[in-house]
Each structure stands twice: as structure tokens, then as C-alpha cells.
Amino acid sequence: MGAAFDVPTPELEEAARFYRKAKTAGSITGRSVEGFVTACLLASIRQSPQRIPVSGRELRNVSRATDDQIRVARGALTAELGITIPPERPETFLPKAVSELSVPTRVERRAKEILRTYIHGDGAHRGTSPRTLAAGALHAAYECVEWDRRPTLDALANVFDVARSTISTEKGELLDNTGVVSTE
């Protein structure tokens, strides 16, 4: 699974360490090995100081474990072994999009500013997916800085793997809730 996303060696080694810890503690007995492998890789990716743009959904798509098996394994890692699995960070998904869409530096900076403002404001726990937040922030940043050069919603949707309509909705929410002014 790590190879499918070019996960760096230190994170792969950390995932293996988590797995060995679970096996030694007896947490895997009677449960899905594949579920634990997936959950351990997810934990190492999320704990990484590098911002690795791999979501839980993407891991589930390449894992042989079911959603329930992964959920049980995540719960065991957290409750039985004290291994934390932090939530996904929206800013993790920006570098790949910036690269693929050739986003100007000033637009990227504005997208990061929008995300920081939003995360530290009242909307931080509204339940929107981090990938959608990142897409909305980039779209909002273009509206603020270079609206005439912004990529199409289709291009953003393809890069972030989210629906076009959610990007537009999230852009509006971000602009409304962060006090950032659009040039529209």
C-alpha cells in the first residue's frame, strides 16, 4: 500500500513498528491483519512531520480490508495501544494541487492563509472533508488574487478528487467565514 502512494521509508518503518507493537500486545488476535496493516500505515502517515497527501479513503481503496475491519483496528490502536491518529490536515493536499495546476506562489500563500484563518476560527469543526477544504481554499485564493487565471472547477475537482459543487460551496463558506475579500 505504501508503494501505491510513494510513502517515504521512515513512515513505512513507523507503520511496521506500530504493527509489531499491536502484534506483541495481542491486539491483532481474532481481528483482521489487513485492517491493522491499513490502520498502522494511516497512523504513521498522519503522525508524519512531512505532509503526505494520502487520505483514509485512498488507503481504503487499495486495502484488502473492509471499512469495518479498518475502523476496529483504528480503535484498537488508539484505545489499547495509545497510538494517536490525528485528523487529516487540509493543507496536506495543497502541494500536489499546486504542482499539478502550476499555481502561482501568491495564490498558494493566500490559500494557506485562508485555511489558517478558517481552522483557527469558528468553522474549524464543521465536518467538511480536509480535501474539500483545501480545494475550496485554493478556489477562494484565486478569487482573491488572480480570478482571471483560475483553473476550471473540473480541473480542481480532478486534482482534489472532490465534486465540483462542493468546491464552489466551500469556497463561498471560506470567503464568508474568514473575512477574506474576493475580487469578484
N, C-alpha and C positions, 0 to 999 in steps of 0.2 A: 504494500500500500504506500509506503514511504516513497518508493521509486516513482509511483504514478504522479507524485506532486513535487519531486525533487527535494524532499525533506533533507536538510543537512545532517551529516553524520552525528554531531553531538545530540541532536534531538532524537535520532533513531536509537542511540545508545541510552538516552534517558528513558525512552519508551521501554526498552528491553529491561532496564533496571526496575522500572515500575512493575513490569510483568513478573520478573523474578521475585520481587517483594510480595506480590499478590499470591504467587505460587507457594512461596515459603510460608506465608501466613495461613495457607489453606483456603483462601478466598475463592479460588477458581473451582475447587472440588464441587461437582454437581452443577456447574454452570458452564456457559459457552466459552470455550477457549477463544473463538473468533471474536466474540463480544469483548473479551478482555484485551485482546490484541488491539482492537479498534479504539477502545476507551483509553488504553495506555498511550497510544500514538496521539490521540486527541489531547490528552493531558500534557504530554511533552511539547506539542505544538503550541498550545495555549500558554504554557509557562515560559516559553522561549523568549529571551530578550530580543531575538530577531522577530520581525513582524512577518510571519509566514502566512500568506493568504490562502489558507485552506479551511473551509468551514466544516462543521459537523455533518452537514448534508452531503458535502462532497466525499467525505470519508465513508459515510453510509452507502453511498452509491458504488463504491469499489469494494466494500467489505462483504464477506460472505455471511456476516451476522445479520440477524433481524434487528429492527429498531428496538424491540423489547429486550433482546439479549444485550445490546449496547447500553440501553438505559439501566438494566440491572447491574452490569459491570461498572458503569459510571458511579452508580450508587454505592457499590461495594468499595470502590477505590476511595471514594470520599468518606463514607461512614466508617468503614472498617480499618482503613489504612491511613486516613488523614491526608490523602493526596488531593490537593485542590485543582479544580478545573475551572479557571477563570472564564468569564463570558468572552465572546468574540468582541474584538475592538474594531469599530468601523474603519479607523484609519489604516488598519492592516490591508484593506482591499484597495487603497488608493494607488500604491506604487505600480501595480500591474496595469491598472487602467491608464495611469499617467503615461506609462511606456507605450502601451498599445495604441493609445489615441494621440500620442505626441502632444500632450497637454503643456502649454506654456507654464513656466515656473510661477509666474504671478497668479495664474488660475489655481495651480496646485496649492500655493500658500493660502489663498483665500478659502479653498475647500477645507484645508486643515483648520483654519481659523473658525470657520462655520461649525465644524464638528466639535472643536474645543468649547466654543461658546454654548453649543447645544448640550453637550454632555455635562457641563458644569451648571446648567440652568435647570429649569423646572421639567423639561421634557425628557430627561435622561433615562427614565424607566418606563417609557410609554409602550414598549413591547414591539417596536419596529425592528426588523432584522438589521444587523450591522451592515450587511451588504447593501440593503436598500438605503440605509442612512448615508453610506459612502457615495452611492450613485446620486442620491438627491443632493448631497453637498457639492459634488462636482458640477452637477447641472446648475445649481444655485450660484456657484462660483462663476461659471461662465456668464450667467445672467448679470452678475455684478461687475465683472471685469472685461469680458470680451464677448458680449452676447452675439455679435455678428460672426464670430468664428466658432461658435459652439457646435459640437457634434450633434447628429440627429439622435432622437430618442431611441431609434433602432440600434444605433452604434453603441450607445450607453447600455442599453438592455442586453446586448450581446456580450459586452465585456464584463459586466457585473452579474450576468445570468439572473436578472430580475425582470419583472413585467414593466413595459413602458408606462402604463398608467400609474404604477406605484412610484415610479421615479418622479413623474410630474406632481403627484400628490405630495410626496415627501419634500420636493423642492419648495413647494408653497409653504408647507408646515415649517420647514427650516428657516425660510426667509421671515415668516411671521413670528416665530418664537426666538429668533436670535437677535433681532433688531438690525440685521444686515440689510442694507438698502440695495435694491435691484435697480439696474439702469433702464428697465422696461418702462 
